[in-house]
Amino acid sequence: FQLRAYSHFNSMTEVMGEVIPNFAANAPTTASLYVKVHPYDPNVQNFRRTCNRIACQNGVSDRIFFIDGGNGAELIAHCAGVVTVNSTMGLEAVMNDCPTFVLAQCHYRVDGLVQTDDLSAFWQNPKPVDSDLRADFVSAMVACSLIRGVFYEEPGVSHAVSEAKWRLVNGMVGKPV
């Protein structure tokens, strides 16, 4: 849903069809590209095969690696930059000072946090994250829209529900707390 609702792409095949040829044409020949499947992908389409096919068509099959899973923070710590459609992996990259290129709309698509202008230039010259802007962005998000808690285990679920209920009951949705 997020892909179709907030981007010009209709599928991840289209994303790979745009990013991989751009990488092949513009990235340093020593660079590698890791394509990571979304952790909640239903696995209806074989994206590994699609990725490998597009990499072969563009002569970079030895520099494109498809990974299914993995620790996002660990992956980010070892890369020179992240290209994303609009996922939380991009936000995690920004939070870890990793240059990030965003292909579509998302709440952190802000010049200075990420690049959005020219993917061809990103491979050669990724712009660093503006740490002051990032601090201001995080402060604004925490104050107005983030709720502490998690969706997948206790006690985080109970805390998130309690916080959300308090904000709803007290008319504090989208307002600084």
Legacy VTK file of the C-alpha trace (Angstrom):
# vtk DataFile Version 3.0
C-alpha trace
ASCII
DATASET POLYDATA
POINTS 177 float
0.000 0.000 0.000
2.655 2.515 1.025
4.508 2.057 -2.244
1.479 2.741 -4.425
-0.080 5.428 -2.217
3.011 7.571 -1.636
5.226 7.034 -4.654
5.117 6.998 -8.430
6.047 3.299 -8.419
3.541 0.503 -8.899
5.860 -2.272 -7.753
9.252 -3.061 -6.312
10.186 -4.352 -9.757
9.777 -0.772 -11.015
11.943 0.495 -8.145
14.722 -1.948 -8.959
14.259 -1.138 -12.663
15.039 2.509 -11.887
17.696 2.182 -9.181
19.879 -0.634 -10.518
20.459 0.863 -14.007
21.163 4.239 -12.368
23.671 2.554 -10.053
25.266 0.759 -13.017
25.651 4.001 -14.950
26.738 6.327 -12.151
28.197 4.584 -9.103
31.937 4.105 -8.681
33.039 0.757 -10.111
34.237 -0.238 -6.641
30.771 0.285 -5.106
28.311 -2.481 -4.292
24.542 -2.239 -3.955
22.628 -4.302 -1.432
18.922 -4.695 -2.167
17.011 -5.545 1.006
13.506 -6.927 0.921
10.987 -5.420 3.342
10.668 -7.609 6.459
6.884 -7.886 6.005
6.978 -8.621 2.291
4.460 -11.432 1.662
6.907 -13.117 -0.743
4.353 -13.285 -3.563
6.954 -12.278 -6.151
10.494 -13.619 -6.296
12.350 -10.319 -5.869
15.718 -12.063 -5.664
15.255 -13.399 -9.205
13.985 -10.001 -10.405
16.937 -8.208 -8.803
19.432 -10.652 -10.313
17.832 -10.343 -13.766
17.985 -6.526 -13.733
21.557 -6.610 -12.404
22.607 -8.977 -15.218
20.872 -6.824 -17.844
22.909 -3.853 -16.609
26.255 -5.628 -16.294
26.518 -5.307 -12.511
25.565 -8.761 -11.278
28.905 -8.995 -9.480
28.139 -5.778 -7.543
24.456 -6.268 -6.624
23.551 -8.369 -3.602
20.021 -9.260 -2.589
19.429 -9.833 1.112
16.313 -11.033 2.874
16.379 -9.934 6.494
19.264 -8.741 8.565
19.801 -6.154 11.250
19.102 -2.701 9.805
21.447 -0.833 12.133
24.270 -3.270 11.395
23.741 -2.963 7.647
23.669 0.840 7.853
26.868 0.915 9.922
28.729 -0.689 7.014
27.383 1.322 4.091
28.234 4.626 2.450
24.591 5.496 1.832
21.024 4.224 1.706
18.527 4.519 -1.141
14.927 3.887 -0.140
11.452 4.428 -1.482
9.997 5.653 1.803
10.690 3.047 4.450
11.718 3.256 8.063
15.109 1.905 7.002
15.739 5.340 5.521
14.778 7.036 8.769
17.064 4.661 10.653
19.868 5.610 8.275
19.262 9.322 8.937
19.278 8.696 12.680
22.643 6.968 12.279
24.226 9.781 10.201
24.167 7.762 7.005
23.555 9.723 3.790
20.121 8.754 2.484
18.329 9.182 -0.829
14.524 9.005 -0.749
12.653 8.174 -3.951
9.107 9.012 -2.767
7.042 10.847 -0.187
7.575 10.209 3.521
7.536 12.215 6.726
11.327 12.556 6.848
11.732 13.669 3.226
13.324 16.981 4.197
16.280 18.569 2.414
19.194 18.371 4.805
17.995 15.107 6.316
17.915 13.254 2.991
18.641 13.820 -0.673
15.860 13.816 -3.216
17.296 15.769 -6.118
19.543 13.582 -8.268
20.094 9.878 -7.698
22.842 9.875 -10.349
24.891 12.312 -8.249
24.149 10.518 -4.964
26.315 7.527 -5.891
29.376 9.745 -6.340
28.713 12.434 -3.751
26.224 11.537 -1.016
25.432 14.565 1.144
25.855 14.142 4.907
22.904 14.397 7.264
22.572 17.857 8.848
22.870 16.906 12.533
21.263 20.139 13.822
18.280 19.685 11.510
18.023 16.037 12.545
17.949 17.026 16.235
15.193 19.571 15.542
13.254 17.029 13.476
13.449 14.434 16.233
12.348 16.977 18.852
9.342 17.937 16.742
8.393 14.304 16.098
8.676 13.381 19.774
6.687 16.395 20.880
3.857 16.108 18.365
3.398 12.636 16.960
5.442 9.823 18.439
4.037 7.597 21.123
6.359 5.553 23.294
5.751 1.851 23.071
5.850 -1.016 20.603
3.274 -3.002 18.658
4.637 -6.491 19.107
5.289 -7.277 22.803
4.464 -6.347 26.352
4.947 -4.122 28.242
5.405 -1.881 25.201
1.920 -2.552 23.801
0.191 -1.550 27.027
2.298 1.587 27.283
1.509 2.584 23.678
-2.230 1.998 24.196
-2.244 4.016 27.410
-0.362 6.908 25.773
-2.618 6.899 22.690
-5.733 6.833 24.855
-4.466 9.774 26.924
-3.760 11.814 23.785
-7.186 11.047 22.288
-9.152 11.719 25.484
-7.297 14.967 26.183
-7.357 16.326 22.626
-3.577 16.146 22.302
-3.248 14.340 18.968
-0.714 16.244 16.858
-0.049 18.765 19.604
3.134 19.191 21.636
3.008 17.207 24.855
LINES 1 178
177 0 1 2 3 4 5 6 7 8 9 10 11 12 13 14 15 16 17 18 19 20 21 22 23 24 25 26 27 28 29 30 31 32 33 34 35 36 37 38 39 40 41 42 43 44 45 46 47 48 49 50 51 52 53 54 55 56 57 58 59 60 61 62 63 64 65 66 67 68 69 70 71 72 73 74 75 76 77 78 79 80 81 82 83 84 85 86 87 88 89 90 91 92 93 94 95 96 97 98 99 100 101 102 103 104 105 106 107 108 109 110 111 112 113 114 115 116 117 118 119 120 121 122 123 124 125 126 127 128 129 130 131 132 133 134 135 136 137 138 139 140 141 142 143 144 145 146 147 148 149 150 151 152 153 154 155 156 157 158 159 160 161 162 163 164 165 166 167 168 169 170 171 172 173 174 175 176
